[in-house]
Amino acid sequence: MTSQQWQTARQSGDPRFDGVFFVAVKSTGIYCRPICPAPTAQEKNVEYYQYAHLAAQDGFRPCIRCRPDSAPNSPAWLGTKTTALRAKQLIDKGEAYDCEVLADRLGVSSRYLRRLFNQHFGLSITQYRLFNQCNFAKQLLQETDLSVADIAFASGFNSIRRFNDAFLKQLNIAPSKLRKSDKKPASTLTLTLAFRPPYNWQALHDFLQRRLISGLEWLSATSYGRTFKDKHCQGQFTAHFVEHKNHFKVAIDIDNTRYLQQVIHNIRRVLDLDADTHTIEQHLDAELKGAMPLCVGLRLPGIWSDYEAGIRAVLGQQVSVTAAHNLVTQLVSEFNQQSDNHYFPSPEWVANSELDFFKMPQSRKDALRRLSAYCQQNPDNQELDNWLELKGIGPWTVNYAKLRGQSHPDILLAGDLGVKKALAGISEFNSEHCAPFRSYLTFQLWQQL
């Protein structure tokens, strides 16, 4: 966006621009979200920043009223798809902080990665990592009952002293200014996760309802929740849709808060909170040329992990949604026979199970076990195209896992029967032109059926 566009967007107060840019006011030394309820500053006193960390780097402190730390993130598909962007995403997820680790994950040298990151984001990886940690800590300080010590460790710091020093340096405000005293700790954390409107909750609700696995997931008229478990942590969350405030109120139970940031990031992905649906739908509508009405505010319903999405996809091969739902329900039930809580089966359990409880061809069972064994042996490998080397795993299964397990924005399930039926009614249409939003096109086509 240009400075003029930022100015127009700021003056409009349109929540669709929330998190797209930030407004710094020179007369107060504070930076805000464009939807801040404070009186609009004069344009001569305003500076604009694409990223919050750049405003902080220039000495501005975050507004306590509109809380820039709680703004929706910039969508992953904005800008050039560079190695630097992938590194930023890993830091945002809380999965990798060290430059050497990032470089190894991305297959480049650390020196090259440092140069790219500074080129695209205007600061070093270390500076951005510290800002990200402190921004996350700020949200926890203002919204949760966690002690300051727990917040420091949950944000990736190894000592309270280091946390206090970094927080003051990065955000130009001391942690003590945001909380007068430690609150009494509670077992359930409650956080606000914002989104850019419009958000079509009803469409998401209806999609999830048909595929809901009892015990693993739960759904009400205005909320969705589920359990989660991996080698690091386990717990559950319930996200309550608050339409008039453009956010979800999320209650989280987790046994290891050191992985809280990863869990929150995954909740944002599962609910697709960072999508700019207005931009997406404008692009799709221009390419479709009115051939079909678009469902406004449509989101990608995510699945907690790419492994779970892959297993659900294999169980859904060449059967109806209802039949696939019954098979997944049966799998979850068998795995949790000896447990009061319901979690999705681990790769280890499926790989070592004969799956005799399934009434299906042996080749399908073998595909489930092969996929599970691969994910057990390669837990950090997110290159899902490698699954294609496994017998019984084809392009549809891999693309479905990318679509819902990784929330990839540009996957068209061209081989899906429903997509084929919907596309048959559209003449002179090239789906390639809908990139990079073909995942949203897939869900728009499903809505037509």
C-alpha positions as CSV (number, residue, x, y, z in Angstrom):
1,M,0.0,0.0,0.0
2,T,1.1,3.6,-0.6
3,S,1.2,6.3,2.0
4,Q,-2.0,7.8,0.5
5,Q,-3.8,4.4,0.7
6,W,-2.6,4.0,4.3
7,Q,-3.9,7.5,5.1
8,T,-7.3,6.7,3.6
9,A,-7.5,3.4,5.4
10,R,-6.6,5.0,8.7
11,Q,-9.2,7.7,8.4
12,S,-11.9,5.2,7.5
13,G,-11.4,3.0,10.6
14,D,-12.2,0.0,8.4
15,P,-11.4,-3.2,10.4
16,R,-10.5,-5.0,7.2
17,F,-7.1,-3.1,7.4
18,D,-6.4,-4.3,11.0
19,G,-2.9,-5.7,11.1
20,V,-2.1,-4.8,7.5
21,F,-0.2,-1.7,8.7
22,F,0.5,0.2,11.9
23,V,0.2,3.9,12.7
24,A,2.8,5.8,14.8
25,V,2.0,9.1,16.4
26,K,5.1,11.3,16.8
27,S,3.5,13.6,19.3
28,T,2.8,10.8,21.8
29,G,5.5,8.3,20.9
30,I,2.9,5.5,20.5
31,Y,2.1,3.2,17.7
32,C,-1.4,1.8,17.1
33,R,-3.6,-0.4,15.0
34,P,-5.6,1.5,12.3
35,I,-8.8,0.7,14.2
36,C,-7.6,2.3,17.5
37,P,-10.6,4.0,19.3
38,A,-8.4,6.9,20.4
39,P,-9.1,10.3,18.7
40,T,-7.6,10.4,15.1
41,A,-4.2,12.1,15.1
42,Q,-3.4,14.9,12.7
43,E,-1.7,13.6,9.6
44,K,1.4,15.8,10.1
45,N,2.1,13.8,13.4
46,V,1.6,10.4,11.8
47,E,4.1,7.9,10.4
48,Y,3.1,4.5,8.8
49,Y,4.7,1.1,9.2
50,Q,4.0,-2.1,7.4
51,Y,5.2,-4.1,10.4
52,A,4.9,-3.4,14.2
53,H,8.5,-4.3,14.8
54,L,9.7,-1.4,12.6
55,A,7.7,1.1,14.6
56,A,9.2,-0.4,17.8
57,Q,12.6,-0.3,16.3
58,D,12.2,3.5,15.7
59,G,11.4,4.0,19.4
60,F,7.6,4.0,19.5
61,R,5.9,2.0,22.3
62,P,2.7,0.0,21.7
63,C,-0.7,1.5,22.5
64,I,-2.2,0.0,25.7
65,R,-5.7,0.8,24.5
66,C,-5.8,-0.9,21.0
67,R,-3.0,-3.3,21.8
68,P,-1.1,-3.9,18.5
69,D,0.1,-7.3,19.8
70,S,-3.5,-8.5,19.4
71,A,-3.9,-7.5,15.8
72,P,-4.3,-10.2,13.1
73,N,-1.1,-11.2,11.5
74,S,-0.3,-10.2,7.9
75,P,-1.3,-13.1,5.6
76,A,1.4,-15.5,4.6
77,W,0.8,-15.0,0.9
78,L,1.5,-11.2,1.0
79,G,4.7,-10.1,-0.7
80,T,7.3,-12.2,-2.4
81,K,7.4,-15.8,-1.4
82,T,11.0,-15.8,-0.2
83,T,13.2,-17.8,2.1
84,A,13.1,-14.8,4.5
85,L,9.3,-15.0,4.6
86,R,9.4,-18.7,5.5
87,A,11.9,-17.9,8.2
88,K,9.6,-15.2,9.6
89,Q,6.7,-17.7,9.7
90,L,8.8,-20.2,11.7
91,I,9.7,-17.6,14.2
92,D,6.0,-16.4,14.4
93,K,5.0,-20.0,15.1
94,G,7.5,-20.3,17.9
95,E,9.1,-23.3,16.2
96,A,12.6,-22.0,15.6
97,Y,14.5,-19.0,16.9
98,D,18.2,-19.7,16.4
99,C,19.5,-18.5,13.0
100,E,21.6,-21.7,12.5
101,V,18.5,-23.8,13.1
102,L,16.4,-21.7,10.7
103,A,19.0,-21.9,8.0
104,D,19.3,-25.7,8.4
105,R,15.5,-26.0,8.2
106,L,15.4,-23.9,5.0
107,G,18.4,-25.4,3.3
108,V,20.5,-22.2,3.0
109,S,23.6,-20.8,4.8
110,S,23.0,-18.7,7.9
111,R,25.0,-15.9,6.3
112,Y,22.7,-15.8,3.3
113,L,19.6,-16.1,5.5
114,R,20.7,-13.1,7.6
115,R,21.2,-11.0,4.6
116,L,17.8,-11.9,3.1
117,F,15.9,-11.3,6.4
118,N,17.4,-7.9,6.8
119,Q,16.7,-7.0,3.2
120,H,13.0,-7.9,3.4
121,F,12.1,-7.0,7.0
122,G,14.6,-4.2,7.9
123,L,16.2,-5.9,11.0
124,S,18.2,-8.9,12.0
125,I,16.8,-12.3,12.8
126,T,17.8,-11.9,16.5
127,Q,16.1,-8.5,16.7
128,Y,12.9,-9.8,15.2
129,R,13.0,-13.0,17.4
130,L,13.2,-10.8,20.5
131,F,10.4,-8.5,19.3
132,N,8.2,-11.5,18.6
133,Q,8.9,-13.0,22.0
134,C,8.1,-9.7,23.8
135,N,5.0,-9.1,21.7
136,F,3.7,-12.5,22.7
137,A,4.6,-11.9,26.3
138,K,2.7,-8.6,26.2
139,Q,-0.5,-10.3,25.2
140,L,-0.1,-12.9,28.0
141,L,0.6,-10.1,30.5
142,Q,-2.6,-8.3,29.6
143,E,-4.9,-11.2,29.0
144,T,-4.0,-14.1,31.2
145,D,-3.5,-15.0,34.9
146,L,0.0,-16.6,34.2
147,S,2.7,-15.4,36.6
148,V,5.4,-13.2,35.1
149,A,7.9,-16.0,35.5
150,D,5.6,-18.4,33.6
151,I,5.1,-15.8,30.9
152,A,8.9,-15.3,30.5
153,F,9.4,-19.0,30.0
154,A,6.4,-19.4,27.7
155,S,7.8,-16.6,25.6
156,G,11.1,-18.4,25.1
157,F,13.3,-16.7,27.7
158,N,15.5,-18.6,30.1
159,S,15.5,-16.1,32.9
160,I,13.2,-13.4,34.3
161,R,16.0,-10.8,34.2
162,R,16.7,-11.4,30.5
163,F,13.0,-11.2,29.9
164,N,12.6,-7.8,31.7
165,D,15.6,-6.3,29.9
166,A,14.5,-7.5,26.5
167,F,10.9,-6.4,27.0
168,L,11.9,-2.8,28.0
169,K,14.3,-2.6,25.1
170,Q,12.0,-4.0,22.4
171,L,8.7,-2.4,23.4
172,N,9.9,0.7,25.3
173,I,7.7,-0.1,28.3
174,A,8.4,-2.2,31.4
175,P,6.4,-5.4,32.0
176,S,5.4,-4.0,35.4
177,K,3.5,-1.2,33.7
178,L,1.2,-3.7,32.1
179,R,0.3,-5.6,35.3
180,K,0.2,-4.0,38.7
181,S,0.5,-7.3,40.5
182,D,0.4,-11.0,39.6
183,K,-3.1,-12.3,39.4
184,K,-4.1,-15.6,41.0
185,P,-3.2,-18.4,38.6
186,A,-6.0,-20.2,36.8
187,S,-5.9,-23.6,35.1
188,T,-7.6,-22.2,32.0
189,L,-6.0,-19.4,29.9
190,T,-8.3,-17.0,28.1
191,L,-7.0,-15.0,25.1
192,T,-8.5,-12.8,22.4
193,L,-7.6,-13.7,18.8
194,A,-8.6,-11.1,16.3
195,F,-9.6,-11.5,12.6
196,R,-10.3,-9.2,9.7
197,P,-14.0,-9.1,8.9
198,P,-16.1,-10.4,7.2
199,Y,-15.9,-13.8,8.8
200,N,-18.5,-16.3,7.7
201,W,-18.9,-18.3,10.9
202,Q,-22.0,-20.1,9.7
203,A,-20.3,-21.6,6.6
204,L,-17.4,-22.8,8.8
205,H,-19.8,-24.1,11.4
206,D,-21.8,-26.1,8.9
207,F,-18.6,-27.6,7.3
208,L,-17.2,-28.7,10.6
209,Q,-20.5,-30.0,11.9
210,R,-20.7,-32.7,9.1
211,R,-17.2,-33.9,10.0
212,L,-17.2,-33.5,13.8
213,I,-15.6,-36.3,15.7
214,S,-17.4,-36.7,19.1
215,G,-15.0,-36.5,22.1
216,L,-12.2,-35.2,20.0
217,E,-14.1,-32.1,18.9
218,W,-17.1,-30.1,20.1
219,L,-19.3,-27.5,18.4
220,S,-22.1,-25.1,19.5
221,A,-24.0,-22.3,17.7
222,T,-21.1,-19.9,18.4
223,S,-18.1,-22.0,19.3
224,Y,-15.7,-24.7,18.2
225,G,-13.2,-26.7,20.3
226,R,-11.0,-29.8,20.3
227,T,-8.2,-31.6,22.1
228,F,-4.6,-31.7,20.9
229,K,-1.6,-33.8,21.8
230,D,1.9,-34.3,20.6
231,K,5.3,-35.2,22.0
232,H,5.7,-31.7,23.7
233,C,2.3,-30.9,25.2
234,Q,-1.4,-31.8,25.4
235,G,-4.6,-30.0,26.2
236,Q,-7.7,-28.6,24.6
237,F,-9.2,-25.3,23.5
238,T,-12.7,-23.8,22.9
239,A,-13.0,-20.7,20.6
240,H,-16.0,-18.6,21.0
241,F,-17.0,-16.4,18.0
242,V,-17.6,-12.8,18.9
243,E,-18.8,-11.2,15.7
244,H,-19.4,-7.6,16.7
245,K,-15.8,-7.3,18.1
246,N,-14.2,-9.2,15.2
247,H,-12.4,-11.7,17.4
248,F,-12.6,-15.1,19.0
249,K,-12.4,-15.5,22.8
250,V,-10.3,-18.6,23.2
251,A,-10.1,-20.7,26.4
252,I,-7.0,-23.0,26.4
253,D,-5.9,-25.8,28.8
254,I,-2.3,-26.9,28.2
255,D,0.1,-28.9,30.4
256,N,3.3,-27.2,29.2
257,T,3.1,-23.4,28.6
258,R,6.5,-23.4,26.9
259,Y,4.6,-24.5,23.8
260,L,1.7,-22.1,24.2
261,Q,2.8,-19.9,21.3
262,Q,2.8,-22.8,18.9
263,V,-0.6,-23.9,20.1
264,I,-2.0,-20.3,19.6
265,H,-0.5,-20.1,16.2
266,N,-2.1,-23.4,15.2
267,I,-5.5,-22.2,16.5
268,R,-5.2,-19.1,14.4
269,R,-4.4,-21.4,11.4
270,V,-7.3,-23.9,12.1
271,L,-9.8,-21.0,12.2
272,D,-8.0,-19.1,9.3
273,L,-8.0,-15.9,11.3
274,D,-5.3,-14.1,9.2
275,A,-7.0,-14.3,5.8
276,D,-7.9,-11.1,4.1
277,T,-11.2,-12.4,2.6
278,H,-12.1,-9.1,1.0
279,T,-8.9,-9.2,-1.2
280,I,-9.3,-12.9,-1.9
281,E,-12.9,-12.6,-3.0
282,Q,-12.2,-9.5,-5.2
283,H,-9.5,-11.5,-7.0
284,L,-11.7,-14.6,-7.5
285,D,-14.7,-12.6,-8.6
286,A,-12.6,-10.8,-11.2
287,E,-11.4,-14.1,-12.7
288,L,-14.9,-15.8,-12.4
289,K,-16.5,-12.9,-14.1
290,G,-19.8,-13.4,-12.3
291,A,-20.1,-17.1,-13.3
292,M,-21.1,-18.0,-9.8
293,P,-22.0,-16.1,-6.6
294,L,-19.3,-16.0,-4.0
295,C,-19.8,-16.9,-0.4
296,V,-18.7,-13.7,1.5
297,G,-16.2,-14.2,4.3
298,L,-15.4,-17.8,3.6
299,R,-12.5,-19.4,5.6
300,L,-10.4,-22.5,5.2
301,P,-11.4,-25.0,7.9
302,G,-8.1,-26.3,9.2
303,I,-7.2,-29.7,10.8
304,W,-4.8,-29.7,13.7
305,S,-1.9,-31.4,12.0
306,D,-0.9,-32.5,8.5
307,Y,-0.6,-36.0,9.8
308,E,-4.2,-36.0,11.0
309,A,-5.3,-34.4,7.7
310,G,-3.5,-37.1,5.8
311,I,-5.2,-39.9,7.8
312,R,-8.6,-38.4,7.4
313,A,-7.9,-38.0,3.6
314,V,-6.9,-41.7,3.3
315,L,-10.1,-42.7,5.1
316,G,-12.1,-40.5,2.8
317,Q,-10.7,-41.9,-0.4
318,Q,-13.5,-42.9,-2.8
319,V,-16.2,-42.8,-0.1
320,S,-18.9,-40.3,1.0
321,V,-18.3,-37.6,3.7
322,T,-20.6,-39.6,6.0
323,A,-18.7,-42.9,5.4
324,A,-15.4,-41.1,6.0
325,H,-16.7,-39.5,9.2
326,N,-17.7,-42.9,10.5
327,L,-14.3,-44.3,9.8
328,V,-12.5,-41.5,11.6
329,T,-14.8,-41.8,14.5
330,Q,-14.1,-45.5,14.7
331,L,-10.3,-44.9,14.6
332,V,-10.4,-42.3,17.4
333,S,-12.7,-44.5,19.5
334,E,-10.3,-47.5,19.2
335,F,-7.3,-45.4,20.1
336,N,-8.9,-43.9,23.2
337,Q,-10.5,-47.0,24.7
338,Q,-8.4,-46.9,27.8
339,S,-8.5,-43.1,28.3
340,D,-11.1,-40.7,29.6
341,N,-9.9,-38.0,27.2
342,H,-10.1,-38.3,23.4
343,Y,-7.1,-37.5,21.3
344,F,-6.3,-38.2,17.7
345,P,-4.2,-41.4,17.3
346,S,-0.5,-41.0,17.2
347,P,1.6,-42.1,14.2
348,E,3.3,-44.8,16.4
349,W,0.0,-46.3,17.4
350,V,-1.5,-46.5,13.9
351,A,1.8,-47.8,12.4
352,N,1.9,-50.7,14.9
353,S,-1.8,-51.5,14.8
354,E,-3.2,-54.3,12.6
355,L,-6.4,-52.1,12.2
356,D,-8.5,-55.2,12.3
357,F,-11.5,-53.2,13.5
358,F,-11.8,-51.6,10.1
359,K,-14.0,-53.2,7.4
360,M,-12.0,-52.1,4.4
361,P,-9.6,-53.4,1.8
362,Q,-6.2,-54.5,3.2
363,S,-4.5,-52.1,0.8
364,R,-6.2,-49.1,2.5
365,K,-5.1,-50.3,5.9
366,D,-1.5,-50.7,4.6
367,A,-1.6,-47.2,3.2
368,L,-2.6,-45.9,6.7
369,R,0.2,-47.8,8.3
370,R,2.8,-46.7,5.7
371,L,1.9,-43.1,6.1
372,S,1.9,-43.4,9.9
373,A,5.3,-45.1,9.9
374,Y,6.7,-42.4,7.6
375,C,5.4,-39.6,9.9
376,Q,6.8,-41.4,12.9
377,Q,10.2,-41.5,11.4
378,N,10.1,-38.0,9.9
379,P,8.2,-35.9,12.5
380,D,9.5,-32.6,11.4
381,N,9.3,-33.1,7.6
382,Q,6.6,-30.8,6.3
383,E,7.3,-31.5,2.6
384,L,4.1,-33.5,2.0
385,D,5.0,-34.2,-1.7
386,N,7.4,-36.9,-0.2
387,W,4.2,-38.8,0.7
388,L,3.7,-39.5,-3.0
389,E,6.5,-42.1,-2.8
390,L,4.3,-44.2,-0.4
391,K,2.1,-46.8,-2.0
392,G,-1.6,-45.9,-1.7
393,I,-0.9,-42.2,-1.3
394,G,-1.9,-40.1,-4.3
395,P,-2.1,-36.4,-5.3
396,W,-5.6,-36.0,-3.9
397,T,-4.6,-37.2,-0.5
398,V,-1.4,-35.0,-0.4
399,N,-3.3,-31.9,-1.7
400,Y,-6.1,-32.5,0.9
401,A,-3.5,-32.6,3.7
402,K,-1.9,-29.4,2.3
403,L,-5.3,-27.7,2.1
404,R,-6.5,-28.5,5.6
405,G,-3.5,-29.7,7.5
406,Q,-1.2,-26.9,6.5
407,S,-3.9,-24.4,5.3
408,H,-2.0,-23.8,2.1
409,P,-3.8,-20.9,0.3
410,D,-3.3,-22.2,-3.3
411,I,-4.5,-25.8,-3.6
412,L,-7.3,-26.6,-6.1
413,L,-8.6,-30.1,-5.5
414,A,-9.2,-30.6,-9.2
415,G,-9.7,-34.4,-8.8
416,D,-12.4,-34.0,-6.2
417,L,-15.8,-35.0,-7.5
418,G,-17.6,-32.1,-6.0
419,V,-15.1,-29.6,-7.5
420,K,-15.5,-31.3,-10.9
421,K,-19.3,-30.9,-10.7
422,A,-19.2,-27.3,-9.8
423,L,-16.6,-26.4,-12.4
424,A,-18.7,-28.1,-15.1
425,G,-21.2,-25.3,-14.8
426,I,-18.6,-22.6,-15.5
427,S,-17.5,-22.1,-19.1
428,E,-14.4,-20.4,-20.4
429,F,-12.7,-20.5,-17.1
430,N,-9.0,-21.0,-16.3
431,S,-8.4,-21.9,-12.6
432,E,-4.7,-21.1,-13.0
433,H,-5.6,-17.4,-13.0
434,C,-7.1,-17.7,-9.5
435,A,-3.7,-18.3,-8.0
436,P,-2.6,-17.7,-5.3
437,F,-6.1,-18.3,-3.8
438,R,-7.2,-21.6,-5.3
439,S,-7.8,-23.2,-1.9
440,Y,-10.5,-20.6,-1.4
441,L,-11.8,-21.3,-4.9
442,T,-12.1,-25.0,-3.8
443,F,-14.2,-24.1,-0.9
444,Q,-16.3,-21.7,-2.9
445,L,-17.0,-24.4,-5.4
446,W,-18.0,-26.8,-2.7
447,Q,-20.5,-24.1,-1.5
448,Q,-22.2,-24.3,-4.9
449,L,-23.2,-28.0,-4.4
